[in-house]
Amino acid sequence: MKKANETVVLCGASAYEEKYYLNPQFSKLPEHIRQELQIMCVLYTQKVGGILMLEFTPEGHLEFKTEAKENDFFYDEIGSVLEIKKLQNEKRELMEALEMFYRVVFLGEEFNYDEA
């Protein structure tokens, strides 16, 4: 069980380990959504390097978190910011749907048809 002020990782990818991770709590997401998340995360780390994680805030907002090893001179910090902005624009509907899913299923909020 998560604490009230804890974030929840949805998924992530690492250029260092060349691995992708999907939180098992989200294994019930449709296959095409899981695949889209994997492709998005892996392509990001191939382009920019470092580690990318998608995390839900305690309020249910989905955030992109990145990090790189201190001595990673190949990590593109400027490219990271640009790539995240691009993904936020291109995948806006997916991110909003995932936020709604999280708030309803995990936070127990009522589904609001006016927001959908």
Residue pairs with C-beta under 8 A, 6 or more apart in sequence:
2 8
4 58
5 58
6 58
7 55
7 56
7 57
7 58
7 63
8 23
8 25
8 55
8 56
8 102
8 106
9 21
9 23
9 53
9 54
9 55
10 22
10 23
10 26
10 37
10 53
10 54
10 55
10 56
10 62
10 98
10 102
11 20
11 21
11 22
11 23
11 26
11 37
11 38
11 41
11 53
11 54
12 20
12 21
12 41
12 51
12 52
12 53
12 54
13 19
13 20
13 21
13 38
13 41
13 42
13 44
13 45
13 51
13 52
14 45
14 50
14 51
15 45
15 46
15 48
15 49
15 50
15 51
16 50
16 51
16 69
20 38
20 41
20 42
22 34
22 37
22 38
25 106
26 34
27 34
29 37
29 101
33 94
33 98
36 91
36 94
37 54
40 87
40 91
41 52
41 54
44 52
44 83
44 84
44 87
45 51
45 52
47 76
47 79
47 83
48 66
48 75
48 76
48 79
48 80
48 83
49 68
49 72
49 74
49 75
49 76
50 66
50 67
50 68
50 69
50 72
50 75
50 80
51 66
51 67
51 68
52 64
52 65
52 66
53 64
53 65
53 66
54 62
54 63
54 64
54 65
55 62
55 63
55 65
56 62
56 63
56 99
56 102
56 106
57 63
60 99
60 102
60 103
60 106
60 107
60 109
61 99
62 95
62 98
62 99
62 102
64 84
64 87
64 88
66 80
66 84
68 75
68 77
69 75
88 95
100 111
100 115
100 116
103 109
104 110
104 111
